[in-house]
Amino acid sequence: MAKKLVAVFLMLVVVVAALHIREAEAQDGDHEEYKECFGNCLKECEDGDAHGQTYCEMSCDTECASKESAERLKNIKV
């Protein structure tokens, strides 16, 4: 009986922890352009497409990361 109670308690802890996971946020001002790009892209994707949140997150992450990388490469002084 005690093992079942421990198992139920652990499952409850896991479920509560999963419900409280927050989105990652940029800590500094270095990634403000990415954060803005990602927010706009995610909103447009979720409003327009029927692919779902995971698809939109992955698509927007790829798009905004490539834009950010291209901008950094352009600003490198040789």
Backbone as CSV, one residue per row, in Angstrom:
resi,resn,N_x,N_y,N_z,CA_x,CA_y,CA_z,C_x,C_y,C_z
1,MET,0.815,-1.187,0.000,0.000,0.000,0.000,0.869,1.266,0.000
2,ALA,1.957,1.227,0.782,2.845,2.390,0.866,3.524,2.662,-0.478
3,LYS,3.869,1.608,-1.197,4.507,1.771,-2.508,3.561,2.448,-3.493
4,LYS,2.289,2.105,-3.423,1.312,2.726,-4.308,1.157,4.211,-3.999
5,LEU,1.150,4.549,-2.708,1.037,5.947,-2.322,2.240,6.750,-2.792
6,VAL,3.424,6.186,-2.671,4.638,6.859,-3.133,4.592,7.035,-4.649
7,ALA,4.149,6.006,-5.350,4.060,6.084,-6.807,3.058,7.158,-7.234
8,VAL,1.918,7.216,-6.587,0.916,8.238,-6.907,1.454,9.624,-6.592
9,PHE,2.128,9.777,-5.480,2.713,11.076,-5.110,3.747,11.518,-6.137
10,LEU,4.612,10.619,-6.572,5.624,10.959,-7.564,4.982,11.334,-8.899
11,MET,3.963,10.640,-9.299,3.264,10.988,-10.536,2.616,12.364,-10.420
12,LEU,2.064,12.667,-9.260,1.466,13.977,-9.025,2.519,15.072,-9.125
13,VAL,3.685,14.842,-8.578,4.776,15.811,-8.646,5.187,16.042,-10.101
14,VAL,5.298,14.979,-10.877,5.687,15.090,-12.278,4.644,15.876,-13.069
15,VAL,3.384,15.597,-12.835,2.316,16.299,-13.554,2.305,17.778,-13.197
16,VAL,2.428,18.100,-11.935,2.448,19.505,-11.510,3.661,20.218,-12.088
17,ALA,4.810,19.574,-12.093,6.020,20.179,-12.660,5.846,20.410,-14.158
18,ALA,5.230,19.487,-14.848,5.033,19.630,-16.290,4.090,20.790,-16.601
19,LEU,3.139,21.044,-15.748,2.193,22.130,-15.970,2.791,23.503,-15.687
20,HIS,3.876,23.546,-14.951,4.459,24.824,-14.574,5.713,25.197,-15.344
21,ILE,6.020,24.464,-16.405,7.194,24.786,-17.214,6.904,26.054,-18.000
22,ARG,7.801,26.983,-17.937,7.622,28.264,-18.622,8.448,28.296,-19.897
23,GLU,8.067,29.184,-20.787,8.847,29.364,-22.009,10.173,30.030,-21.670
24,ALA,11.195,29.665,-22.418,12.499,30.276,-22.224,12.447,31.732,-22.659
25,GLU,13.083,32.576,-21.886,13.114,33.996,-22.206,14.568,34.452,-22.288
26,ALA,14.807,35.407,-23.151,16.154,35.965,-23.265,16.477,36.737,-21.986
27,GLN,17.679,36.559,-21.476,18.087,37.208,-20.244,18.680,38.588,-20.477
28,ASP,19.207,38.806,-21.646,19.870,40.074,-21.918,19.313,40.689,-23.198
29,GLY,19.819,41.841,-23.567,19.335,42.542,-24.747,19.940,42.047,-26.048
30,ASP,20.833,41.073,-25.992,21.501,40.588,-27.197,20.549,39.896,-28.163
31,HIS,19.506,39.332,-27.652,18.630,38.528,-28.491,17.243,39.148,-28.649
32,GLU,17.140,40.444,-28.509,15.842,41.102,-28.637,15.267,40.952,-30.040
33,GLU,16.120,41.032,-31.057,15.645,40.879,-32.435,15.093,39.475,-32.663
34,TYR,15.793,38.478,-32.136,15.320,37.098,-32.261,13.989,36.927,-31.537
35,LYS,13.918,37.461,-30.326,12.707,37.329,-29.524,11.518,37.977,-30.230
36,GLU,11.732,39.143,-30.813,10.669,39.835,-31.541,10.272,39.041,-32.788
37,CYS,11.270,38.574,-33.530,11.027,37.782,-34.740,10.238,36.520,-34.392
38,PHE,10.666,35.831,-33.345,10.021,34.580,-32.949,8.581,34.818,-32.518
39,GLY,8.352,35.869,-31.738,7.000,36.174,-31.280,6.066,36.478,-32.428
40,ASN,6.528,37.314,-33.365,5.698,37.656,-34.526,5.441,36.438,-35.406
41,CYS,6.496,35.686,-35.670,6.381,34.502,-36.529,5.430,33.479,-35.906
42,LEU,5.567,33.242,-34.610,4.730,32.258,-33.925,3.270,32.667,-33.972
43,LYS,3.001,33.930,-33.763,1.619,34.412,-33.800,1.034,34.239,-35.195
44,GLU,1.792,34.626,-36.219,1.318,34.486,-37.600,1.110,33.018,-37.970
45,CYS,2.025,32.169,-37.559,1.945,30.747,-37.904,0.738,30.098,-37.225
46,GLU,0.556,30.359,-35.946,-0.554,29.737,-35.227,-1.897,30.269,-35.697
47,ASP,-1.942,31.528,-36.130,-3.200,32.093,-36.617,-3.546,31.586,-38.013
48,GLY,-2.534,31.383,-38.845,-2.789,31.056,-40.243,-2.738,29.581,-40.577
49,ASP,-1.849,28.830,-39.976,-1.663,27.429,-40.339,-2.405,26.502,-39.390
50,ALA,-2.661,25.328,-39.873,-3.313,24.308,-39.056,-2.319,23.214,-38.677
51,HIS,-1.040,23.582,-38.584,-0.004,22.582,-38.311,0.161,22.282,-36.832
52,GLY,-0.131,23.218,-35.974,0.025,23.001,-34.545,1.189,23.788,-33.978
53,GLN,1.240,23.854,-32.656,2.217,24.685,-31.973,3.644,24.185,-32.151
54,THR,3.858,22.887,-32.089,5.214,22.348,-32.202,5.807,22.652,-33.569
55,TYR,5.035,22.453,-34.617,5.506,22.769,-35.961,5.855,24.247,-36.068
56,CYS,4.976,25.101,-35.549,5.200,26.547,-35.634,6.453,26.958,-34.853
57,GLU,6.644,26.389,-33.664,7.823,26.717,-32.872,9.100,26.327,-33.597
58,MET,9.120,25.128,-34.168,10.318,24.666,-34.861,10.575,25.488,-36.119
59,SER,9.527,25.781,-36.855,9.656,26.555,-38.081,10.152,27.970,-37.783
60,CYS,9.550,28.603,-36.782,9.934,29.972,-36.437,11.338,30.032,-35.838
61,ASP,11.705,29.015,-35.058,13.045,28.980,-34.494,14.082,28.896,-35.600
62,THR,13.827,28.040,-36.574,14.750,27.909,-37.701,14.852,29.206,-38.487
63,GLU,13.708,29.799,-38.789,13.678,31.029,-39.578,14.391,32.176,-38.857
64,CYS,14.066,32.375,-37.582,14.633,33.511,-36.853,16.115,33.294,-36.520
65,ALA,16.498,32.049,-36.250,17.905,31.766,-35.986,18.748,32.009,-37.226
66,SER,18.222,31.645,-38.390,18.981,31.879,-39.623,19.092,33.376,-39.910
67,LYS,18.038,34.140,-39.635,18.106,35.595,-39.814,19.128,36.206,-38.863
68,GLU,19.124,35.741,-37.615,20.068,36.258,-36.628,21.504,35.913,-37.014
69,SER,21.737,34.697,-37.473,23.077,34.282,-37.893,23.551,35.075,-39.105
70,ALA,22.656,35.296,-40.060,23.009,36.068,-41.247,23.376,37.502,-40.873
71,GLU,22.639,38.069,-39.940,22.929,39.432,-39.489,24.282,39.499,-38.783
72,ARG,24.586,38.494,-37.967,25.881,38.473,-37.272,27.026,38.321,-38.271
73,LEU,26.852,37.458,-39.261,27.891,37.276,-40.275,28.116,38.537,-41.080
74,LYS,27.046,39.260,-41.351,27.149,40.489,-42.110,27.911,41.571,-41.336
75,ASN,27.797,41.525,-40.015,28.438,42.535,-39.172,29.873,42.209,-38.786
76,ILE,30.364,41.037,-39.172,31.741,40.669,-38.846,32.693,41.484,-39.725
77,LYS,33.661,42.097,-39.075,34.656,42.890,-39.806,35.858,42.006,-40.092
78,VAL,36.246,41.978,-41.345,37.371,41.125,-41.751,38.616,41.950,-41.854
